[in-house]
Amino acid sequence: MYEKIVAFIQNTFATKNFIPLHEPRFIGNEKKYLNECIDSTFVSSVGAYVDRFEKEFALYVGSKYAIATVNGTAALHVSLVLMDVGENDEVITQPLTFIATCNAITYCGAKPIFVDVDKETLGLSPAALRIFLDENAEIRENQCINKTTGKVIKACVPMHSFGHPCKIDEIKAICDTWHIALIEDAAESLGSYYKSQHTGTFGKVGAFSFNGNKIITSGGGGVIVTDDEVLAKRAKHITTTAKVPHKWEFVHDEIGFNYRLPNLNAALLVAQLEQVNYFLENKRALAKIYEDFFESLDVQFIKEPKDSKTNYWLNAIMLDTKEQRDLFLEYTNSHGVMTRPIWTLMNKLEMFKMFQCGDLSNAIYLEERIVNIPSSVRI
Ligand SMILES: *Cc1c(COP(=O)(O)O)cnc(C)c1O
């Protein structure tokens, strides 16, 4: 069967050469805008492309403001800072995520708490979240207090895994009830919608990534989105060294970050965003091809969850056992077809293994069985 899968993927990508998991495509105005940017000499922290990208991105996802950052991790870090997450706070997230989510929480001096995911969305489970809070938390003075540690559970960061929206409206309702700030890690979900609303726009703030393997890329880059003008202004301020605007004086009114996206990267992103709808259609067509093929093999293909439109950023299949998964990874990777397992659960990593967890049965099940398969835009 593995031989058949490799042949199918080679056929689908019309090559027998190495097939990577996700390659960027620069088939629009990238070179033109980059050249314009270089000719203008505004290649760094100030420039028209940054402003243009922020406007166009906000419009695309349907949020009032977008603030570009140097990468997605920085966008997440600042999102947490905006929600006042600091030393001694706790932040609920899912164990099945890329390391950046937990790193950002840790940069604030806060501690992650791991709550299980849903099998059908691969994202944070509202049912598991409700159970965790009912069992472990109480409201005191309008704050959610963890009864075990006595600390404030300040925020919750669900992640839309591989672009599949989690049940974000239910999660939002729970967070509201418990006075927990909702921050979406939408790094993987540009172009994914839950009940016709763009992911990343449900919480107070959302973060996206434009790393080389994402839906659109600027080499490295990220963005924070919000509908709140005060938060948007503060995001811009602290990502640009907290400098008080003045024609010549250098006065900074707090410890800020040098997290601004360079204009060069923004030029690339403006061109990439022009093509995002084409990329999405192309990726959804590929997903349909995979879906039909794996159905014929009786292999489970991870499909768009209910009430959602997904970007199919990375296609994934679920194998029956960990042993099968390992054999599949071995076979495909040694036959020029790049595949990879889902992330090692965050709560297993040395830096995070001491933190509190809910029941993680679904995450453990998925960790052993999920494999990503080549998902680039085909041209
Ligand atoms: C890519 C990604 C990020 C951000 O990564 P950067 O490389 O810093 O842009 C954050 N969270 C998740 C889940 C991601 O996949």
PDBQT file of the ligand as one rigid body, heavy atoms in Angstrom, charges set to zero:
ROOT
HETATM    1  C1  LIG A 401       4.412  28.656  12.433  1.00  0.00    +0.000 C 
HETATM    2  C2  LIG A 401       3.749  28.706  13.735  1.00  0.00    +0.000 A 
HETATM    3  C3  LIG A 401       3.951  29.763  14.648  1.00  0.00    +0.000 A 
HETATM    4  C4  LIG A 401       4.865  30.927  14.416  1.00  0.00    +0.000 C 
HETATM    5  O1  LIG A 401       6.073  30.592  13.936  1.00  0.00    +0.000 OA
HETATM    6  P1  LIG A 401       7.177  31.609  13.393  1.00  0.00    +0.000 P 
HETATM    7  O2  LIG A 401       8.150  30.687  12.748  1.00  0.00    +0.000 OA
HETATM    8  O3  LIG A 401       7.720  32.331  14.568  1.00  0.00    +0.000 OA
HETATM    9  O4  LIG A 401       6.552  32.555  12.410  1.00  0.00    +0.000 OA
HETATM   10  C5  LIG A 401       3.227  29.762  15.817  1.00  0.00    +0.000 A 
HETATM   11  N1  LIG A 401       2.376  28.783  16.118  1.00  0.00    +0.000 NA
HETATM   12  C6  LIG A 401       2.150  27.755  15.280  1.00  0.00    +0.000 A 
HETATM   13  C7  LIG A 401       1.162  26.716  15.665  1.00  0.00    +0.000 C 
HETATM   14  C8  LIG A 401       2.841  27.671  14.075  1.00  0.00    +0.000 A 
HETATM   15  O5  LIG A 401       2.621  26.628  13.254  1.00  0.00    +0.000 OA
ENDROOT
TORSDOF 0
